[in-house]
């Protein structure tokens, strides 16, 4: 896990937000009993979004993912989920 933001929008809006991230592609969506995962590829890395209580946790599949990509993903979603944090 590299970040956590408030879970402030429904999953369908998060799908749309992933699609707006240039170079991303949704690969998987699973949701069972409040345990939901959305996975997407972004610049050859697999990122995950997981709902945990009232937050979305962001994960990446590799420890060597460049900090710039992590920051791009975090900024892209923080503008949407928590606008006051994105400045």
Chimera marker file (.cmm) of the C-alpha trace (Angstrom):
<marker_set name="trace">
<marker id="1" x="0.000" y="0.000" z="0.000" r="1" g="1" b="0" radius="0.5"/>
<marker id="2" x="1.358" y="3.397" z="-0.936" r="1" g="1" b="0" radius="0.5"/>
<marker id="3" x="-1.611" y="5.672" z="-0.244" r="1" g="1" b="0" radius="0.5"/>
<marker id="4" x="-5.069" y="5.936" z="1.248" r="1" g="1" b="0" radius="0.5"/>
<marker id="5" x="-7.822" y="8.406" z="0.389" r="1" g="1" b="0" radius="0.5"/>
<marker id="6" x="-11.420" y="8.861" z="1.571" r="1" g="1" b="0" radius="0.5"/>
<marker id="7" x="-13.978" y="6.601" z="-0.117" r="1" g="1" b="0" radius="0.5"/>
<marker id="8" x="-16.201" y="9.483" z="-1.167" r="1" g="1" b="0" radius="0.5"/>
<marker id="9" x="-17.648" y="8.345" z="-4.522" r="1" g="1" b="0" radius="0.5"/>
<marker id="10" x="-19.346" y="5.182" z="-5.821" r="1" g="1" b="0" radius="0.5"/>
<marker id="11" x="-17.326" y="2.547" z="-7.698" r="1" g="1" b="0" radius="0.5"/>
<marker id="12" x="-18.859" y="3.464" z="-11.068" r="1" g="1" b="0" radius="0.5"/>
<marker id="13" x="-17.374" y="6.966" z="-10.678" r="1" g="1" b="0" radius="0.5"/>
<marker id="14" x="-14.008" y="5.441" z="-9.778" r="1" g="1" b="0" radius="0.5"/>
<marker id="15" x="-14.161" y="3.299" z="-12.948" r="1" g="1" b="0" radius="0.5"/>
<marker id="16" x="-14.643" y="6.461" z="-14.975" r="1" g="1" b="0" radius="0.5"/>
<marker id="17" x="-11.771" y="8.160" z="-13.148" r="1" g="1" b="0" radius="0.5"/>
<marker id="18" x="-9.423" y="5.248" z="-13.938" r="1" g="1" b="0" radius="0.5"/>
<marker id="19" x="-10.397" y="5.520" z="-17.607" r="1" g="1" b="0" radius="0.5"/>
<marker id="20" x="-9.387" y="9.206" z="-17.513" r="1" g="1" b="0" radius="0.5"/>
<marker id="21" x="-5.856" y="8.338" z="-16.366" r="1" g="1" b="0" radius="0.5"/>
<marker id="22" x="-3.925" y="8.438" z="-19.626" r="1" g="1" b="0" radius="0.5"/>
<marker id="23" x="-2.281" y="5.084" z="-20.317" r="1" g="1" b="0" radius="0.5"/>
<marker id="24" x="-4.353" y="3.079" z="-17.826" r="1" g="1" b="0" radius="0.5"/>
<marker id="25" x="-6.470" y="-0.006" z="-18.489" r="1" g="1" b="0" radius="0.5"/>
<marker id="26" x="-8.849" y="-1.710" z="-16.046" r="1" g="1" b="0" radius="0.5"/>
<marker id="27" x="-7.959" y="-5.398" z="-15.736" r="1" g="1" b="0" radius="0.5"/>
<marker id="28" x="-10.176" y="-6.702" z="-12.947" r="1" g="1" b="0" radius="0.5"/>
<marker id="29" x="-13.037" y="-5.813" z="-10.646" r="1" g="1" b="0" radius="0.5"/>
<marker id="30" x="-14.216" y="-8.041" z="-7.833" r="1" g="1" b="0" radius="0.5"/>
<marker id="31" x="-16.639" y="-7.235" z="-5.098" r="1" g="1" b="0" radius="0.5"/>
<marker id="32" x="-17.923" y="-9.547" z="-2.414" r="1" g="1" b="0" radius="0.5"/>
<marker id="33" x="-19.430" y="-8.692" z="0.957" r="1" g="1" b="0" radius="0.5"/>
<marker id="34" x="-17.823" y="-5.282" z="1.267" r="1" g="1" b="0" radius="0.5"/>
<marker id="35" x="-14.425" y="-6.508" z="0.042" r="1" g="1" b="0" radius="0.5"/>
<marker id="36" x="-14.015" y="-4.816" z="-3.336" r="1" g="1" b="0" radius="0.5"/>
<marker id="37" x="-10.923" y="-4.606" z="-5.544" r="1" g="1" b="0" radius="0.5"/>
<marker id="38" x="-10.374" y="-2.654" z="-8.761" r="1" g="1" b="0" radius="0.5"/>
<marker id="39" x="-7.128" y="-3.483" z="-10.586" r="1" g="1" b="0" radius="0.5"/>
<marker id="40" x="-5.661" y="-1.525" z="-13.471" r="1" g="1" b="0" radius="0.5"/>
<marker id="41" x="-2.458" y="-1.455" z="-15.500" r="1" g="1" b="0" radius="0.5"/>
<marker id="42" x="-0.592" y="1.813" z="-15.745" r="1" g="1" b="0" radius="0.5"/>
<marker id="43" x="2.789" y="2.050" z="-17.502" r="1" g="1" b="0" radius="0.5"/>
<marker id="44" x="3.490" y="-1.683" z="-17.110" r="1" g="1" b="0" radius="0.5"/>
<marker id="45" x="2.654" y="-1.800" z="-13.400" r="1" g="1" b="0" radius="0.5"/>
<marker id="46" x="-0.489" y="-3.220" z="-11.830" r="1" g="1" b="0" radius="0.5"/>
<marker id="47" x="-2.214" y="-0.880" z="-9.420" r="1" g="1" b="0" radius="0.5"/>
<marker id="48" x="-5.028" y="-1.815" z="-7.073" r="1" g="1" b="0" radius="0.5"/>
<marker id="49" x="-7.774" y="0.060" z="-5.302" r="1" g="1" b="0" radius="0.5"/>
<marker id="50" x="-9.378" y="-1.615" z="-2.294" r="1" g="1" b="0" radius="0.5"/>
<marker id="51" x="-12.184" y="-0.332" z="-0.104" r="1" g="1" b="0" radius="0.5"/>
<marker id="52" x="-11.333" y="-0.490" z="3.579" r="1" g="1" b="0" radius="0.5"/>
<marker id="53" x="-13.832" y="0.999" z="6.013" r="1" g="1" b="0" radius="0.5"/>
<marker id="54" x="-14.351" y="4.560" z="4.739" r="1" g="1" b="0" radius="0.5"/>
<marker id="55" x="-11.157" y="4.688" z="2.673" r="1" g="1" b="0" radius="0.5"/>
<marker id="56" x="-9.696" y="3.538" z="-0.626" r="1" g="1" b="0" radius="0.5"/>
<marker id="57" x="-6.269" y="1.944" z="-0.276" r="1" g="1" b="0" radius="0.5"/>
<marker id="58" x="-3.935" y="2.148" z="-3.257" r="1" g="1" b="0" radius="0.5"/>
<marker id="59" x="-1.431" y="-0.619" z="-3.946" r="1" g="1" b="0" radius="0.5"/>
<marker id="60" x="1.134" y="-1.389" z="-6.627" r="1" g="1" b="0" radius="0.5"/>
<marker id="61" x="2.507" y="-4.797" z="-7.623" r="1" g="1" b="0" radius="0.5"/>
<marker id="62" x="6.219" y="-3.906" z="-7.519" r="1" g="1" b="0" radius="0.5"/>
<marker id="63" x="8.479" y="-2.225" z="-5.000" r="1" g="1" b="0" radius="0.5"/>
<marker id="64" x="10.548" y="-0.772" z="-7.842" r="1" g="1" b="0" radius="0.5"/>
<marker id="65" x="7.655" y="1.261" z="-9.271" r="1" g="1" b="0" radius="0.5"/>
<marker id="66" x="9.014" y="4.760" z="-9.923" r="1" g="1" b="0" radius="0.5"/>
<marker id="67" x="7.995" y="7.395" z="-7.413" r="1" g="1" b="0" radius="0.5"/>
<marker id="68" x="6.793" y="9.590" z="-10.303" r="1" g="1" b="0" radius="0.5"/>
<marker id="69" x="4.161" y="6.994" z="-11.277" r="1" g="1" b="0" radius="0.5"/>
<marker id="70" x="2.982" y="6.636" z="-7.672" r="1" g="1" b="0" radius="0.5"/>
<marker id="71" x="2.682" y="10.405" z="-7.454" r="1" g="1" b="0" radius="0.5"/>
<marker id="72" x="0.763" y="10.580" z="-10.772" r="1" g="1" b="0" radius="0.5"/>
<marker id="73" x="-1.767" y="8.015" z="-9.571" r="1" g="1" b="0" radius="0.5"/>
<marker id="74" x="-2.128" y="9.619" z="-6.158" r="1" g="1" b="0" radius="0.5"/>
<marker id="75" x="-2.546" y="13.110" z="-7.614" r="1" g="1" b="0" radius="0.5"/>
<marker id="76" x="-5.057" y="11.904" z="-10.227" r="1" g="1" b="0" radius="0.5"/>
<marker id="77" x="-7.294" y="10.321" z="-7.602" r="1" g="1" b="0" radius="0.5"/>
<marker id="78" x="-6.771" y="12.858" z="-4.815" r="1" g="1" b="0" radius="0.5"/>
<marker id="79" x="-8.110" y="15.612" z="-7.087" r="1" g="1" b="0" radius="0.5"/>
<marker id="80" x="-11.310" y="13.584" z="-7.303" r="1" g="1" b="0" radius="0.5"/>
<marker id="81" x="-11.647" y="11.887" z="-3.898" r="1" g="1" b="0" radius="0.5"/>
<marker id="82" x="-10.200" y="14.588" z="-1.681" r="1" g="1" b="0" radius="0.5"/>
<marker id="83" x="-9.778" y="17.894" z="-3.557" r="1" g="1" b="0" radius="0.5"/>
<marker id="84" x="-8.355" y="19.787" z="-0.526" r="1" g="1" b="0" radius="0.5"/>
<marker id="85" x="-5.441" y="17.300" z="-0.376" r="1" g="1" b="0" radius="0.5"/>
<marker id="86" x="-4.431" y="17.617" z="-4.037" r="1" g="1" b="0" radius="0.5"/>
<marker id="87" x="-2.761" y="21.032" z="-3.875" r="1" g="1" b="0" radius="0.5"/>
<link id1="1" id2="2" r="1" g="1" b="0" radius="0.2"/>
<link id1="2" id2="3" r="1" g="1" b="0" radius="0.2"/>
<link id1="3" id2="4" r="1" g="1" b="0" radius="0.2"/>
<link id1="4" id2="5" r="1" g="1" b="0" radius="0.2"/>
<link id1="5" id2="6" r="1" g="1" b="0" radius="0.2"/>
<link id1="6" id2="7" r="1" g="1" b="0" radius="0.2"/>
<link id1="7" id2="8" r="1" g="1" b="0" radius="0.2"/>
<link id1="8" id2="9" r="1" g="1" b="0" radius="0.2"/>
<link id1="9" id2="10" r="1" g="1" b="0" radius="0.2"/>
<link id1="10" id2="11" r="1" g="1" b="0" radius="0.2"/>
<link id1="11" id2="12" r="1" g="1" b="0" radius="0.2"/>
<link id1="12" id2="13" r="1" g="1" b="0" radius="0.2"/>
<link id1="13" id2="14" r="1" g="1" b="0" radius="0.2"/>
<link id1="14" id2="15" r="1" g="1" b="0" radius="0.2"/>
<link id1="15" id2="16" r="1" g="1" b="0" radius="0.2"/>
<link id1="16" id2="17" r="1" g="1" b="0" radius="0.2"/>
<link id1="17" id2="18" r="1" g="1" b="0" radius="0.2"/>
<link id1="18" id2="19" r="1" g="1" b="0" radius="0.2"/>
<link id1="19" id2="20" r="1" g="1" b="0" radius="0.2"/>
<link id1="20" id2="21" r="1" g="1" b="0" radius="0.2"/>
<link id1="21" id2="22" r="1" g="1" b="0" radius="0.2"/>
<link id1="22" id2="23" r="1" g="1" b="0" radius="0.2"/>
<link id1="23" id2="24" r="1" g="1" b="0" radius="0.2"/>
<link id1="24" id2="25" r="1" g="1" b="0" radius="0.2"/>
<link id1="25" id2="26" r="1" g="1" b="0" radius="0.2"/>
<link id1="26" id2="27" r="1" g="1" b="0" radius="0.2"/>
<link id1="27" id2="28" r="1" g="1" b="0" radius="0.2"/>
<link id1="28" id2="29" r="1" g="1" b="0" radius="0.2"/>
<link id1="29" id2="30" r="1" g="1" b="0" radius="0.2"/>
<link id1="30" id2="31" r="1" g="1" b="0" radius="0.2"/>
<link id1="31" id2="32" r="1" g="1" b="0" radius="0.2"/>
<link id1="32" id2="33" r="1" g="1" b="0" radius="0.2"/>
<link id1="33" id2="34" r="1" g="1" b="0" radius="0.2"/>
<link id1="34" id2="35" r="1" g="1" b="0" radius="0.2"/>
<link id1="35" id2="36" r="1" g="1" b="0" radius="0.2"/>
<link id1="36" id2="37" r="1" g="1" b="0" radius="0.2"/>
<link id1="37" id2="38" r="1" g="1" b="0" radius="0.2"/>
<link id1="38" id2="39" r="1" g="1" b="0" radius="0.2"/>
<link id1="39" id2="40" r="1" g="1" b="0" radius="0.2"/>
<link id1="40" id2="41" r="1" g="1" b="0" radius="0.2"/>
<link id1="41" id2="42" r="1" g="1" b="0" radius="0.2"/>
<link id1="42" id2="43" r="1" g="1" b="0" radius="0.2"/>
<link id1="43" id2="44" r="1" g="1" b="0" radius="0.2"/>
<link id1="44" id2="45" r="1" g="1" b="0" radius="0.2"/>
<link id1="45" id2="46" r="1" g="1" b="0" radius="0.2"/>
<link id1="46" id2="47" r="1" g="1" b="0" radius="0.2"/>
<link id1="47" id2="48" r="1" g="1" b="0" radius="0.2"/>
<link id1="48" id2="49" r="1" g="1" b="0" radius="0.2"/>
<link id1="49" id2="50" r="1" g="1" b="0" radius="0.2"/>
<link id1="50" id2="51" r="1" g="1" b="0" radius="0.2"/>
<link id1="51" id2="52" r="1" g="1" b="0" radius="0.2"/>
<link id1="52" id2="53" r="1" g="1" b="0" radius="0.2"/>
<link id1="53" id2="54" r="1" g="1" b="0" radius="0.2"/>
<link id1="54" id2="55" r="1" g="1" b="0" radius="0.2"/>
<link id1="55" id2="56" r="1" g="1" b="0" radius="0.2"/>
<link id1="56" id2="57" r="1" g="1" b="0" radius="0.2"/>
<link id1="57" id2="58" r="1" g="1" b="0" radius="0.2"/>
<link id1="58" id2="59" r="1" g="1" b="0" radius="0.2"/>
<link id1="59" id2="60" r="1" g="1" b="0" radius="0.2"/>
<link id1="60" id2="61" r="1" g="1" b="0" radius="0.2"/>
<link id1="61" id2="62" r="1" g="1" b="0" radius="0.2"/>
<link id1="62" id2="63" r="1" g="1" b="0" radius="0.2"/>
<link id1="63" id2="64" r="1" g="1" b="0" radius="0.2"/>
<link id1="64" id2="65" r="1" g="1" b="0" radius="0.2"/>
<link id1="65" id2="66" r="1" g="1" b="0" radius="0.2"/>
<link id1="66" id2="67" r="1" g="1" b="0" radius="0.2"/>
<link id1="67" id2="68" r="1" g="1" b="0" radius="0.2"/>
<link id1="68" id2="69" r="1" g="1" b="0" radius="0.2"/>
<link id1="69" id2="70" r="1" g="1" b="0" radius="0.2"/>
<link id1="70" id2="71" r="1" g="1" b="0" radius="0.2"/>
<link id1="71" id2="72" r="1" g="1" b="0" radius="0.2"/>
<link id1="72" id2="73" r="1" g="1" b="0" radius="0.2"/>
<link id1="73" id2="74" r="1" g="1" b="0" radius="0.2"/>
<link id1="74" id2="75" r="1" g="1" b="0" radius="0.2"/>
<link id1="75" id2="76" r="1" g="1" b="0" radius="0.2"/>
<link id1="76" id2="77" r="1" g="1" b="0" radius="0.2"/>
<link id1="77" id2="78" r="1" g="1" b="0" radius="0.2"/>
<link id1="78" id2="79" r="1" g="1" b="0" radius="0.2"/>
<link id1="79" id2="80" r="1" g="1" b="0" radius="0.2"/>
<link id1="80" id2="81" r="1" g="1" b="0" radius="0.2"/>
<link id1="81" id2="82" r="1" g="1" b="0" radius="0.2"/>
<link id1="82" id2="83" r="1" g="1" b="0" radius="0.2"/>
<link id1="83" id2="84" r="1" g="1" b="0" radius="0.2"/>
<link id1="84" id2="85" r="1" g="1" b="0" radius="0.2"/>
<link id1="85" id2="86" r="1" g="1" b="0" radius="0.2"/>
<link id1="86" id2="87" r="1" g="1" b="0" radius="0.2"/>
</marker_set>
